[in-house]
Amino acid sequence: MNYESGVIAEKGEPIAVGIEPEAEEQEEKRRFDRRKIVIIGSLLVLALAIAAYFVMRGGGTATPAGDENAQAPTVTVVTPGKTTVEGQITATGTLAARREMPVGVVGEGGRVVSVPVDAGDWVRQGQVLASIDRSVQSQQVQSAAAQIQVAQADANLAQANLDRALQLVERGFVSKADVDRLTATRDAAAARVRVAQAQLRELRARTARLNVLAPASGYVLERNVETGQTVGAGSPALFRIARGGEMEMLARLNEDSLAAISVGTSAQIRPIGTEKLFTGQVWQISPTIDQQDRQGTARIALAYAPGLRPGGFATATIASGTVVAPILPESAVLSDREGDYVLIVNGEDKAERRPVTTGAVTSKGIVIAEGLSGSERVVLRAGGFLTEGETVRAQLAKLD
């Protein structure tokens, strides 16, 4: 039989002084169960927090360990290899007349009375470009012509006197000395006739030189004279003519480019402001190099065309033989402040920046003159959205 002993407090409430063993075990078990529930709940909360972290970081799907490329972006790459293409050199320069001829006053000059041509006209050799007043010279020509008539009359009289003297000398009426004197007079009169004739020819020639004539057939580039203007031998050029209408481009090239071309090389010229192309040929290569910019001049001959204006700026594409180099589509070549570059996928499947030097632009793409061997995996498009060192998945495409 079990007995429970106790005492009574002052207020009459009983105070337990003993507990049965079964009740104590049950209480301990309940405390253990509560701790177990708390621990399991904490672990569940921690697991959920870790799962949520990876979901937010991986876009909603946890990435298995060791599968880093599973979430890497897919990019299209090409292996360009090398292609034989026509080498081209691009240069800039100015347009000019190949044989420019300044035309000025040759004679005495005077007041301009007419200018029958203007800039942009075609003229033939000897054509009058400007006429100068010749009223004074015309009077001088008329005076010289009259002097010839006077001298000729004196010569005729001297010849008649000599003829009569020769008839009388046989009869003894005229001495031989008189005949000699009359002969000298006749010769002097004939000489004065020739002098007067020469003076007339000189005046006529000087009068003819008052006209400003075209020294050669060609195209009038400039007209710098107006009717009523007074001009003289010291006046600036009144006209500038492109002989035969021939034009040229003065292309500026560095030393390497000059060495790569030769006389007779073909070129395509595009003046600034137009998409028209004009075909020309290199006819002269500068034998010297400018010490300031280390460049020389290649002179490219061009036939006349309305779109070619001397003094204008133009771009030349000059053939320079064949080259073997990679060719990439324009979408693969990127540019920034540091220059042109491409993105390649290296052996670790990471994007890598590769600086390149571009060459000519062909129908197949852009020639890569330097920077690629042709065996690289080059990102074909959207390379601007990748960062250097980023892991990618490469999908190989074939170039046409």
Secondary structure, DSSP 8 states (H G I E B T S, - for coil): -----EEE-TTS-EEE----HHHHHHHHHHHHHHHHHHHHHHHHHHHHHHHHHHHHHHTTS---TT-GGGGS-EEEEE----EEEEEEEEEEEEEEETTEEEE---SS-EEEEE----TT-EE-TT-EEEEE--HHHHHHHHHHHHHHHHHHHHHHHHHHHHHHHHHHHTTTSS-HHHHHHHHHHHHHHHHHHHHHHHHHHHHHHHHHTTSEE-SSSEEEEEE---TT-EE-TTS--SEEEEETT-EEEEEEEEHHHHHH--TT-EEEEEETT----EEEEEEEE-SS--TTT-EEEEEEEE---TT--TT-EEEEEEEEEEEEE-EE-GGG-EEETTEEEEEEE-TTSBEEEEE-EEEEEETTEEEEEES--S-S-EE-S-GGG--TT-B-EEEE----
